Amino acid sequence: TARALTILPRGGAARFSRRASSRAPVLRPALHRVHAAATTESLTITTPDDWHLHVRDSEKIADVVPFTARVFARALIMPNLNPPVRTVADARQYRDQILSAVPEGVSFAPQMTLYLTDNTSPADIVDAAKSGFVVGCKLYPAGATTNSDLGVTDIAKIYPALRAMAEHGLVLEVHGEVTHASVDMFDREKVFLEEVLGGLVAGKSAVPGLKIVMEHITTAEAVAFCEDAPATVAATITPQHVLYNRNAMLVGGIRPHLYCLPILKREKHRAAVALAAMSGNPKFFLGTDSAPHPRGAKESACGCAGVFSAHAALPFYASAFEKEGKLDKLQGFASHYGADFYGVPRNAGTVTLVKKNWTVPQTYAFGNDVVVPFFAGEIVEWQVEGQSI
């Protein structure tokens, strides 16, 4: 069974963990086991891709794109800006902004997506397929997450667009949560599978040939759904949902920088997701869902959802895979399976991870503000060779 690599931040929360002795063995010792299991000093893999990334817009792009571009050859860019990326023209303009932020001498290819609305037409899909740089469309149930208010209100309204996507080879990326007020926050993914995705994948409402990616899965039910679904269905997995369960966010005080959507779940779900990531099943591949917000937008009475992990995404996965003795599975998960599913060539280059402790900064620049990164102030044991920290 996969074990949690779960640590409490320093300060008040850490002091609480020392007082609560019944909780301490679950948290701090889990990190210690990573140290004890360390045997490999370096690992070289095919250059990876990130199949779920947020880089925001305007002046913020220049501060976050380089983290991804220096390690990953491609990244699937999410379209939930304000206003969202709804047309090929929008996507072209956004792509140009991203490319302008790529460091000189670095090869990086943003893979663009369109934001589905109730009014997305088959003609919009045809234009996207012809563009050469739009590879999919994102289904946000209206109100499900950041900047999703213009998302889909009823999946029946987008069936013409979905059929056009299947015909023209575009992938449907799905934020798989219902937004009914009557559904508990921790059950929204499970209910989405039952009420929406099940009908889209199988039965009379299914769209034949439509490739679907279940984005950032968080539950044992989502793992089982993906495993049992046809080969046209796959799933991405984030570092936070492999490393943390909901206790890390809530025990000893609320830690807003671990708040994301879908929200962290019980340990049994974290374990199931981690096992899927490390299973070698090509249906599961890397998608960080790195989603930066200014510190003040997270540390507020009504904070934004999103974890910024781009600064050390690959080392986070390496730590989790190493702890379970599954480093040999990292290359497939990070570098092969996503490219295969999206029908693009695997990357020709390589990256090397080295075993070398470093401390994550408390903040990084983010436009005219700062962003608090995943593992802020904590030690990470792996780093990408040649990457400045």
C-alpha positions in Angstrom: 0.0 0.0 0.0 1.3 3.5 -0.9 2.3 5.5 2.2 1.8 9.3 2.5 4.7 11.6 2.1 2.9 14.1 4.3 4.7 16.8 6.3 3.4 19.6 8.4 4.8 23.1 7.9 7.0 24.7 10.5 5.7 27.1 13.1 2.4 26.8 15.0 1.2 23.8 13.0 4.5 21.9 13.7 4.2 22.7 17.4 0.6 21.3 17.3 1.9 18.1 15.7 4.4 17.6 18.5 1.6 18.0 21.1 -0.7 15.6 19.3 1.4 12.5 19.7 -1.3 10.2 18.2 -1.0 12.1 14.9 2.8 12.6 14.8 3.6 9.1 13.5 1.4 9.6 10.4 3.1 12.9 9.4 6.8 13.5 10.1 8.0 9.9 10.1 6.6 9.5 6.6 9.2 12.0 5.3 11.9 10.1 7.3 11.1 6.9 5.4 12.1 8.7 2.1 15.5 9.4 3.6 15.9 5.8 4.6 14.8 4.4 1.2 17.2 6.6 -0.7 19.6 4.4 -2.8 19.7 6.1 -6.2 21.8 9.2 -6.6 20.7 10.2 -10.1 18.0 9.3 -12.6 18.0 10.2 -16.3 14.6 10.0 -18.1 13.2 11.1 -21.5 12.3 14.8 -21.3 8.9 14.9 -19.7 5.6 16.7 -20.6 3.2 18.4 -18.3 -0.3 17.7 -19.5 -2.1 20.2 -17.2 -0.6 23.6 -16.4 -1.8 27.1 -15.5 0.5 30.0 -16.3 -2.0 32.9 -15.8 -1.6 36.0 -18.0 -0.1 39.5 -18.3 3.1 40.2 -16.4 2.7 37.1 -14.3 3.6 34.8 -17.2 7.2 35.8 -17.3 7.7 34.6 -13.7 6.2 31.1 -14.0 6.7 29.9 -17.5 10.5 29.4 -17.2 10.1 26.9 -14.3 8.2 24.6 -16.7 10.0 25.4 -19.9 13.4 24.5 -18.5 12.3 20.9 -17.6 9.4 20.0 -19.7 9.3 20.0 -23.5 5.6 20.5 -23.8 2.8 21.6 -21.5 -1.0 21.6 -21.9 -2.1 25.1 -21.1 -5.4 25.6 -19.3 -7.8 28.2 -20.8 -9.5 29.6 -17.7 -8.3 33.2 -17.9 -10.6 36.1 -17.4 -11.9 36.4 -20.0 -11.3 32.7 -21.0 -9.6 31.4 -24.1 -12.6 30.5 -26.3 -11.5 30.8 -29.9 -8.4 30.0 -32.0 -7.6 33.7 -32.1 -7.6 33.8 -28.3 -5.4 30.8 -28.1 -3.0 32.2 -30.7 -2.6 35.4 -28.7 -2.1 33.5 -25.5 0.4 31.1 -27.0 2.4 34.1 -28.3 2.5 35.5 -24.8 3.7 32.2 -23.4 6.4 31.8 -26.0 7.7 35.3 -25.3 8.4 34.2 -21.7 10.4 31.1 -22.6 14.1 31.6 -21.7 16.5 32.1 -24.6 17.9 28.9 -25.9 15.1 26.8 -24.4 12.8 24.7 -26.6 9.3 24.6 -25.3 6.0 24.0 -27.1 2.8 25.1 -25.4 -0.1 22.8 -26.3 -3.2 25.0 -26.3 -6.8 24.3 -25.2 -10.1 26.1 -25.8 -12.6 26.8 -23.0 -15.9 25.1 -23.7 -19.1 27.1 -23.2 -22.7 26.3 -23.9 -22.2 28.2 -27.1 -19.1 26.4 -28.5 -20.0 25.4 -32.0 -18.8 22.6 -34.4 -17.3 25.4 -36.5 -15.1 26.5 -33.5 -13.9 22.9 -33.2 -13.0 22.7 -36.9 -11.0 25.9 -36.6 -9.2 24.6 -33.6 -8.3 21.3 -35.4 -6.9 23.3 -38.4 -4.8 25.6 -36.2 -2.0 23.1 -35.6 -1.5 24.2 -32.0 -4.9 23.6 -30.3 -5.0 20.0 -29.2 -8.1 19.9 -26.9 -11.0 21.6 -25.3 -11.6 22.0 -21.5 -14.9 21.1 -19.9 -15.4 23.2 -16.8 -18.8 22.7 -15.1 -19.9 26.3 -14.5 -18.7 27.4 -11.1 -16.4 24.4 -10.5 -13.1 26.2 -10.0 -11.1 29.4 -10.7 -12.7 31.5 -13.6 -15.2 28.8 -14.5 -18.3 30.9 -14.2 -18.7 30.9 -18.0 -18.3 27.1 -18.2 -20.8 24.5 -19.3 -24.2 24.5 -17.5 -25.6 21.3 -19.1 -23.5 18.8 -21.0 -26.4 18.2 -23.4 -25.7 21.7 -24.8 -22.2 20.8 -26.0 -22.9 17.4 -27.7 -22.6 18.9 -31.2 -19.1 20.3 -30.3 -18.1 17.0 -28.7 -19.1 15.0 -31.8 -17.0 17.5 -33.9 -14.1 17.0 -31.5 -14.2 13.2 -32.0 -14.4 13.6 -35.7 -11.4 16.0 -35.9 -9.2 14.4 -33.2 -9.3 16.9 -30.4 -9.1 15.7 -26.8 -11.7 16.6 -24.2 -10.1 17.6 -20.9 -12.6 17.3 -18.0 -12.7 19.0 -14.6 -14.7 16.2 -13.1 -16.8 17.7 -10.3 -20.5 18.6 -10.0 -21.3 22.0 -8.6 -24.7 21.3 -6.9 -24.9 23.0 -3.6 -26.5 19.8 -2.2 -23.4 17.7 -2.9 -20.7 17.6 -0.2 -17.4 19.1 -1.4 -15.5 15.8 -0.8 -18.1 13.9 -2.9 -18.2 16.1 -6.0 -15.8 14.0 -8.1 -17.6 10.7 -7.3 -21.0 12.2 -8.1 -19.7 13.6 -11.4 -18.6 10.1 -12.4 -22.0 8.8 -11.7 -24.1 11.6 -13.1 -22.1 13.0 -16.0 -19.0 11.1 -17.1 -20.5 7.7 -17.0 -23.0 8.7 -19.6 -20.5 10.4 -21.8 -18.2 7.4 -21.9 -20.8 4.6 -22.2 -24.4 4.1 -23.1 -26.7 5.9 -25.5 -25.2 9.3 -24.7 -21.7 8.3 -25.5 -19.7 10.1 -28.2 -17.9 7.3 -30.2 -14.2 8.0 -30.7 -14.0 10.9 -28.3 -10.7 10.9 -26.3 -11.3 12.1 -22.7 -8.8 13.0 -20.0 -10.0 12.9 -16.5 -8.0 15.8 -15.1 -6.3 15.8 -11.7 -8.1 12.7 -10.3 -8.4 12.5 -6.5 -10.4 9.4 -5.5 -10.3 5.7 -5.6 -13.6 5.8 -7.6 -11.9 7.9 -10.3 -9.0 5.5 -10.5 -11.4 2.5 -10.9 -13.5 4.4 -13.4 -10.5 5.1 -15.6 -9.1 1.6 -15.3 -12.5 0.1 -16.4 -13.2 2.7 -19.2 -12.3 2.2 -22.8 -8.8 3.0 -24.1 -10.1 6.4 -25.1 -10.2 7.5 -21.5 -7.1 8.5 -19.5 -6.3 10.6 -16.4 -3.7 13.0 -15.1 -2.4 13.0 -11.6 -0.9 16.0 -9.6 2.0 15.9 -7.1 -0.2 17.2 -4.3 -2.7 14.4 -4.7 0.1 11.8 -4.6 1.9 13.3 -1.6 -0.9 14.7 0.6 -4.2 13.7 2.1 -6.7 16.2 3.6 -5.2 16.1 7.1 -2.1 18.0 5.8 -4.4 20.9 4.9 -6.6 20.9 8.0 -4.9 19.3 11.0 -3.5 21.9 13.4 -4.7 24.8 11.4 -5.9 25.5 7.9 -3.0 25.8 5.4 -4.5 27.7 2.4 -1.6 27.0 0.1 -2.7 23.3 0.0 -6.2 24.3 -0.9 -7.0 23.2 -4.5 -9.9 21.9 -6.5 -10.6 19.1 -6.6 -9.8 19.2 -2.9 -7.5 16.9 -1.1 -9.2 13.7 0.1 -9.0 10.9 2.7 -5.9 8.8 3.0 -7.5 5.8 1.2 -8.1 8.0 -1.8 -4.5 9.5 -1.8 -3.2 5.9 -1.6 -5.3 4.8 -4.6 -4.2 7.7 -6.7 -0.5 7.2 -5.8 -0.7 3.5 -6.7 -2.3 4.4 -10.0 0.5 6.9 -10.8 3.2 4.3 -10.0 1.4 1.3 -11.6 2.9 1.5 -15.1 -0.7 1.7 -16.5 -0.4 4.0 -19.5 -3.9 5.4 -18.7 -2.3 7.5 -15.9 0.2 10.3 -16.7 1.7 13.5 -15.3 -0.4 16.7 -15.1 0.8 19.0 -12.4 -2.2 21.4 -12.3 0.3 23.9 -11.1 -1.9 27.0 -10.4 -0.2 30.1 -9.0 -2.1 32.8 -7.2 -0.8 35.9 -5.4 -0.2 35.3 -1.7 -2.9 37.6 -0.7 -5.5 35.8 -2.8 -4.7 32.6 -1.0 -4.3 34.0 2.5 -7.7 35.6 2.8 -11.1 35.1 4.2 -12.2 33.4 0.9 -9.0 32.1 -0.6 -8.4 30.9 -4.2 -8.0 27.3 -5.1 -4.7 26.2 -6.6 -1.2 24.8 -5.7 1.9 26.3 -7.3 4.2 23.3 -8.0 6.0 24.2 -11.2 9.2 25.3 -9.4 10.0 21.6 -8.6 7.3 19.5 -10.1 9.5 16.6 -11.3 11.5 16.4 -8.0 8.2 16.1 -6.1 7.1 13.2 -8.2 10.6 11.6 -7.9 10.4 11.8 -4.1 7.0 10.1 -4.1 8.0 7.4 -6.6 11.4 6.7 -4.8 9.7 6.3 -1.4 7.6 3.4 -2.9 10.6 1.9 -4.7 9.0 2.8 -8.1 11.5 5.2 -9.6 11.6 2.8 -12.6 8.0 3.8 -13.3 8.6 7.5 -13.3 9.7 7.8 -17.0 6.6 6.2 -18.4 4.3 8.3 -16.2 6.2 11.6 -16.8 7.5 11.2 -20.3 5.8 8.5 -22.4 2.1 7.8 -21.6 0.8 11.4 -22.0 2.5 11.8 -25.4 1.2 8.4 -26.5 -2.4 9.3 -25.5 -2.3 12.7 -27.2 -0.8 11.1 -30.3 2.4 13.2 -30.4 6.0 11.8 -30.6 7.8 11.1 -27.4 10.5 13.7 -26.8 14.0 13.0 -28.0 16.0 14.6 -25.2 16.6 13.7 -21.6 16.6 15.3 -18.2 18.6 14.1 -15.2 17.4 14.2 -11.6 20.1 14.2 -8.9 19.8 13.5 -5.2 20.8 16.8 -3.6 19.0 18.5 -0.8 17.7 22.0 -1.3 15.3 24.3 0.6 12.3 25.6 -1.3 12.1 29.5 -1.0 9.3 30.9 1.0 8.1 32.9 -2.0 8.8 33.5 -5.7 8.2 36.6 -7.7 4.7 36.7 -9.4 4.2 39.8 -11.5 3.9 42.7 -9.0 3.3 40.3 -6.1 4.6 37.0 -4.8 3.4 33.4 -4.9 3.9 30.9 -2.1 5.2 27.6 -3.6 4.4 24.0 -2.7 6.7 22.9 0.1 7.7 26.5 0.9 10.5 26.5 3.4 10.8 22.7 3.3 13.7 20.5 2.1 13.3 18.6 -1.2 15.8 15.8 -1.8 15.8 15.8 -5.6 16.5 18.5 -8.1 16.8 18.6 -11.9 20.5 18.8 -12.9 21.5 22.2 -14.1 18.3 23.9 -13.0 18.9 27.0 -10.9 17.0 26.9 -7.5 
